[in-house]
Amino acid sequence: MINTGEPAPPFSLPDHTGSTVSLEDLAGRWVVMWWYPKASTPG
């Protein structure tokens, strides 16, 4: 679990075009992440 204010761990994810983007690729830039923890899950 990541707590508020902690740096994000290294990760890579697909972007909206399917290309892989790593947090390292964005070094020195502002990054905003959002997700829906219960999206596509029961409950």
N, CA, C and O atoms as a GROMACS GRO file, in nm:
protein
  172
    1MET      N    1   0.084  -0.117   0.000
    1MET     CA    2   0.000   0.000   0.000
    1MET      C    3   0.089   0.124   0.000
    1MET      O    4   0.186   0.132   0.076
    2ILE      N    5   0.056   0.217  -0.084
    2ILE     CA    6   0.128   0.345  -0.090
    2ILE      C    7   0.047   0.446  -0.011
    2ILE      O    8  -0.074   0.460  -0.033
    3ASN      N    9   0.112   0.516   0.078
    3ASN     CA   10   0.045   0.619   0.156
    3ASN      C   11   0.057   0.754   0.088
    3ASN      O   12   0.147   0.777   0.008
    4THR      N   13  -0.034   0.843   0.119
    4THR     CA   14  -0.032   0.978   0.065
    4THR      C   15   0.103   1.043   0.091
    4THR      O   16   0.154   1.039   0.203
    5GLY      N   17   0.160   1.103  -0.013
    5GLY     CA   18   0.286   1.174   0.001
    5GLY      C   19   0.409   1.089  -0.028
    5GLY      O   20   0.519   1.143  -0.039
    6GLU      N   21   0.392   0.957  -0.039
    6GLU     CA   22   0.506   0.870  -0.068
    6GLU      C   23   0.531   0.868  -0.218
    6GLU      O   24   0.438   0.878  -0.298
    7PRO      N   25   0.658   0.855  -0.258
    7PRO     CA   26   0.688   0.843  -0.401
    7PRO      C   27   0.630   0.713  -0.456
    7PRO      O   28   0.624   0.612  -0.386
    8ALA      N   29   0.589   0.717  -0.581
    8ALA     CA   30   0.538   0.596  -0.646
    8ALA      C   31   0.654   0.501  -0.676
    8ALA      O   32   0.764   0.547  -0.708
    9PRO      N   33   0.631   0.371  -0.666
    9PRO     CA   34   0.735   0.276  -0.702
    9PRO      C   35   0.750   0.271  -0.854
    9PRO      O   36   0.660   0.314  -0.925
   10PRO      N   37   0.861   0.219  -0.904
   10PRO     CA   38   0.878   0.207  -1.049
   10PRO      C   39   0.766   0.120  -1.108
   10PRO      O   40   0.730   0.017  -1.050
   11PHE      N   41   0.713   0.161  -1.223
   11PHE     CA   42   0.610   0.081  -1.289
   11PHE      C   43   0.607   0.115  -1.438
   11PHE      O   44   0.658   0.219  -1.480
   12SER      N   45   0.547   0.026  -1.515
   12SER     CA   46   0.522   0.046  -1.657
   12SER      C   47   0.378   0.005  -1.684
   12SER      O   48   0.331  -0.097  -1.634
   13LEU      N   49   0.308   0.085  -1.765
   13LEU     CA   50   0.168   0.059  -1.797
   13LEU      C   51   0.142   0.099  -1.942
   13LEU      O   52   0.214   0.182  -1.997
   14PRO      N   53   0.040   0.040  -2.004
   14PRO     CA   54   0.003   0.084  -2.138
   14PRO      C   55  -0.072   0.218  -2.132
   14PRO      O   56  -0.152   0.241  -2.041
   15ASP      N   57  -0.044   0.304  -2.229
   15ASP     CA   58  -0.119   0.429  -2.237
   15ASP      C   59  -0.242   0.409  -2.325
   15ASP      O   60  -0.274   0.297  -2.363
   16HIS      N   61  -0.311   0.516  -2.356
   16HIS     CA   62  -0.436   0.508  -2.432
   16HIS      C   63  -0.416   0.457  -2.575
   16HIS      O   64  -0.513   0.418  -2.640
   17THR      N   65  -0.292   0.457  -2.625
   17THR     CA   66  -0.265   0.406  -2.760
   17THR      C   67  -0.210   0.265  -2.758
   17THR      O   68  -0.191   0.204  -2.864
   18GLY      N   69  -0.185   0.211  -2.637
   18GLY     CA   70  -0.129   0.077  -2.625
   18GLY      C   71   0.022   0.077  -2.610
   18GLY      O   72   0.082  -0.029  -2.589
   19SER      N   73   0.086   0.193  -2.620
   19SER     CA   74   0.231   0.202  -2.600
   19SER      C   75   0.262   0.194  -2.451
   19SER      O   76   0.186   0.244  -2.369
   20THR      N   77   0.374   0.132  -2.417
   20THR     CA   78   0.414   0.120  -2.278
   20THR      C   79   0.484   0.248  -2.231
   20THR      O   80   0.574   0.299  -2.298
   21VAL      N   81   0.441   0.298  -2.117
   21VAL     CA   82   0.501   0.417  -2.056
   21VAL      C   83   0.547   0.377  -1.916
   21VAL      O   84   0.473   0.315  -1.840
   22SER      N   85   0.671   0.414  -1.883
   22SER     CA   86   0.726   0.387  -1.751
   22SER      C   87   0.733   0.516  -1.672
   22SER      O   88   0.745   0.624  -1.729
   23LEU      N   89   0.725   0.506  -1.542
   23LEU     CA   90   0.741   0.623  -1.458
   23LEU      C   91   0.876   0.687  -1.485
   23LEU      O   92   0.889   0.809  -1.484
   24GLU      N   93   0.976   0.605  -1.509
   24GLU     CA   94   1.111   0.655  -1.539
   24GLU      C   95   1.110   0.743  -1.665
   24GLU      O   96   1.186   0.840  -1.672
   25ASP      N   97   1.026   0.710  -1.764
   25ASP     CA   98   1.015   0.790  -1.887
   25ASP      C   99   0.967   0.932  -1.858
   25ASP      O  100   0.991   1.023  -1.937
   26LEU      N  101   0.898   0.949  -1.746
   26LEU     CA  102   0.837   1.077  -1.712
   26LEU      C  103   0.915   1.155  -1.608
   26LEU      O  104   0.866   1.254  -1.554
   27ALA      N  105   1.036   1.112  -1.579
   27ALA     CA  106   1.118   1.177  -1.476
   27ALA      C  107   1.132   1.326  -1.506
   27ALA      O  108   1.157   1.366  -1.619
   28GLY      N  109   1.114   1.408  -1.402
   28GLY     CA  110   1.126   1.552  -1.415
   28GLY      C  111   0.997   1.621  -1.459
   28GLY      O  112   0.994   1.743  -1.471
   29ARG      N  113   0.892   1.544  -1.484
   29ARG     CA  114   0.764   1.601  -1.524
   29ARG      C  115   0.661   1.578  -1.414
   29ARG      O  116   0.676   1.489  -1.331
   30TRP      N  117   0.556   1.659  -1.415
   30TRP     CA  118   0.443   1.634  -1.328
   30TRP      C  119   0.366   1.516  -1.383
   30TRP      O  120   0.346   1.506  -1.504
   31VAL      N  121   0.323   1.428  -1.296
   31VAL     CA  122   0.247   1.310  -1.338
   31VAL      C  123   0.121   1.301  -1.254
   31VAL      O  124   0.126   1.312  -1.132
   32VAL      N  125   0.008   1.282  -1.320
   32VAL     CA  126  -0.119   1.262  -1.251
   32VAL      C  127  -0.168   1.123  -1.287
   32VAL      O  128  -0.177   1.088  -1.404
   33MET      N  129  -0.198   1.043  -1.186
   33MET     CA  130  -0.250   0.909  -1.208
   33MET      C  131  -0.388   0.900  -1.146
   33MET      O  132  -0.413   0.956  -1.040
   34TRP      N  133  -0.476   0.830  -1.212
   34TRP     CA  134  -0.606   0.800  -1.151
   34TRP      C  135  -0.650   0.663  -1.198
   34TRP      O  136  -0.612   0.616  -1.305
   35TRP      N  137  -0.730   0.601  -1.116
   35TRP     CA  138  -0.781   0.470  -1.149
   35TRP      C  139  -0.908   0.449  -1.070
   35TRP      O  140  -0.939   0.522  -0.976
   36TYR      N  141  -0.980   0.349  -1.111
   36TYR     CA  142  -1.105   0.315  -1.048
   36TYR      C  143  -1.088   0.177  -0.986
   36TYR      O  144  -1.100   0.076  -1.056
   37PRO      N  145  -1.061   0.171  -0.856
   37PRO     CA  146  -1.028   0.043  -0.793
   37PRO      C  147  -1.134  -0.064  -0.806
   37PRO      O  148  -1.101  -0.182  -0.801
   38LYS      N  149  -1.258  -0.027  -0.823
   38LYS     CA  150  -1.362  -0.130  -0.833
   38LYS      C  151  -1.415  -0.144  -0.975
   38LYS      O  152  -1.513  -0.215  -0.997
   39ALA      N  153  -1.352  -0.080  -1.070
   39ALA     CA  154  -1.396  -0.091  -1.209
   39ALA      C  155  -1.378  -0.234  -1.257
   39ALA      O  156  -1.274  -0.296  -1.234
   40SER      N  157  -1.477  -0.285  -1.323
   40SER     CA  158  -1.474  -0.421  -1.380
   40SER      C  159  -1.457  -0.531  -1.276
   40SER      O  160  -1.406  -0.638  -1.307
   41THR      N  161  -1.499  -0.505  -1.153
   41THR     CA  162  -1.494  -0.605  -1.048
   41THR      C  163  -1.631  -0.615  -0.983
   41THR      O  164  -1.703  -0.516  -0.975
   42PRO      N  165  -1.666  -0.733  -0.936
   42PRO     CA  166  -1.794  -0.744  -0.867
   42PRO      C  167  -1.792  -0.670  -0.733
   42PRO      O  168  -1.688  -0.662  -0.667
   43GLY      N  169  -1.903  -0.617  -0.695
   43GLY     CA  170  -1.913  -0.554  -0.564
   43GLY      C  171  -1.900  -0.408  -0.570
   43GLY      O  172  -1.906  -0.341  -0.467
   0.00000   0.00000   0.00000
